[in-house]
């Protein structure tokens, strides 16, 4: 696996993980009882984006490492997938 491929795969994994981490710990303005005029009541009170970006980076690194181990050790092959799905 080339460096460019590894970076591209990590970026895709990071982006998917970001969208799974974004809703963690979100309290809306309506839940907090402090709705700012002219804004959506569902907007977060404190989004904590830096905390979420840090968690995204850590989780994406773990997922990427697992994927790299599977790929480099050839733990999953096309023949194995074909057998799994009855082909």
C-alpha positions in Angstrom: 0.0 0.0 0.0 1.5 3.3 -1.0 1.6 6.3 1.3 -0.9 8.2 -0.9 -3.3 5.3 -0.7 -2.9 5.0 3.0 -3.6 8.7 3.5 -6.6 8.6 1.3 -8.1 5.6 3.1 -7.4 7.3 6.5 -9.1 10.5 5.3 -12.2 8.5 4.2 -12.3 6.6 7.5 -11.8 9.9 9.5 -14.6 11.6 7.7 -17.0 8.7 8.3 -16.0 8.6 12.0 -16.5 12.4 12.3 -20.2 12.1 11.3 -20.6 9.3 13.9 -18.9 11.4 16.7 -20.6 14.7 16.0 -23.9 13.9 17.9 -22.0 12.8 21.1 -23.0 14.9 24.1 -25.0 17.5 22.1 -27.6 19.5 24.1 -29.8 21.7 22.0 -30.7 25.3 23.0 -34.2 24.1 23.6 -33.1 21.4 26.0 -30.9 23.9 27.8 -33.7 26.4 28.0 -31.6 29.2 26.5 -32.9 29.8 22.9 -31.1 32.7 21.2 -33.4 34.8 19.1 -33.1 34.2 15.4 -31.4 30.8 15.7 -32.7 27.2 15.4 -33.9 25.8 18.7 -32.1 22.6 17.8 -28.7 24.3 17.5 -26.2 23.0 20.1 -25.5 25.1 23.2 -21.8 24.0 23.4 -20.7 22.0 20.3 -17.2 21.1 21.7 -15.7 20.7 18.3 -12.1 20.4 19.3 -13.0 17.5 21.7 -14.9 15.8 18.9 -12.1 16.3 16.4 -9.6 14.7 18.9 -11.9 11.7 19.4 -12.4 11.4 15.7 -8.7 11.3 15.1 -8.1 8.7 17.8 -10.9 6.4 16.7 -10.1 6.7 13.0 -6.5 5.8 13.8 -7.6 2.6 15.5 -10.0 1.7 12.7 -7.3 2.4 10.1 -4.7 0.3 12.0 -7.1 -2.6 12.1 -7.8 -2.3 8.4 -4.1 -2.1 7.7 -3.4 -5.2 9.7 -6.2 -7.1 7.9 -4.9 -5.9 4.5 -1.2 -6.4 5.1 -1.6 -9.9 6.6 -4.1 -10.8 3.9 -6.7 -12.0 6.5 -9.5 -11.3 4.1 -9.2 -12.5 0.4 -11.6 -12.5 -2.5 -11.7 -16.3 -2.4 -12.7 -16.1 1.2 -15.4 -13.6 0.6 -16.7 -15.7 -2.4 -16.9 -18.7 -0.1 -18.7 -16.7 2.6 -21.4 -15.5 0.2 -21.7 -18.9 -1.5 -20.1 -18.0 -4.8 
